[in-house]
Amino acid sequence: MLKMQTPKWVKKYGLSTLAAGFAFLALPVAADASDFGDELLTEGIENTHVEKLEDLLIEEDQLDEKSANGVYNNETTEAVKSFQEENDLLADGLAGPQTLGALQVLEEGDENALVEDLQETLEDAGHYSGEADGYFDAETHNAVENFQEAADIAVDGLAGPETYGALYYETTVTEKEAKAEEATEEEVTQGESNEESSQEETVEETPETESTENEATSAETMEEASSNDSESSSESPEGTTYQMEATAYTAECAGCSGITATGKDLRNDRNANVVAVDPDVIPLGSTVHVEGYGEAVAADTGGAINGEAIDLHVPTKEEARTFGRQNLEVTVLD
């Protein structure tokens, strides 16, 4: 169920348009994005759309030409994952808007669903204010250049692998890290200020006392500290703890039904604290505590959730996009 970016046109046209090839205009290029069909390309599919995907992967030296047979098999999945990993995209082995857009390298004059998704994402990033009409015009070209300049990558106005990797993932993570670092610095500065103030007050207000009084005060302080430590320890979650790579998803994520592996309908409970896990690591039905997220039920699975990885359900796709990819502490409580 993992998808970091859910295109806005999913709601407009329905889940059948999730494949990168929902065509607005047929172009004569053999492997153009507009030639793809109206389905998300995943393992098990066999058609001409997969053949066109294979052509693009062969051009990128990700797939051996001898392996191209129009069947989205394990070799195709691994080739897609390899391309995604090399270009800092979500490595889930699925060929959706981001992967196909990066493979295709969108440019001025293109017109298809991939361009519309690109325009919407550029708009969310604050670099595009035009209409998301699926046509890569001069305004879209300028928006891509503005983003590339801001992201400190090659400025050419072409939406290729580097641009997609930075646009969908790197900027979100960088912004979050910068805010976290800024908040930490403020906390440290405030803490040092409070400590200095406390020390000054102690020096000014503490009169000379006999050694017995000092010993009594010291004993009380130690007893208080011990009590606080005990309380703090009891508040910390107890259980098996993992350091996991965490992502987030919504009920409308690309290819999702909104119903979890255990049958819970997330469309009717947008605020449900539910996580998708690898059942071999965390059994379904377990209660877990996720750092910064709280307690949740392991009620779902996902094709890209393998090993020590976790996917957190959030109410909106904007929250999922903002969450990005993080390393969090996950404790299995039962």
PyMOL commands that set and color helices and strands:
alter all, ss='L'
color gray80, all
select helices_A, chain A and resi 9-13+15-17+33-35+48-59+65-67+74-86+97-104+113-124+138-150+161-205+211-235+266-268+317-323
alter helices_A, ss='H'
color red, helices_A
select strands_A, chain A and resi 240-249+274-276+287-290+294-300+309-313+326-332
alter strands_A, ss='S'
color yellow, strands_A
deselect
rebuild
show_as cartoon
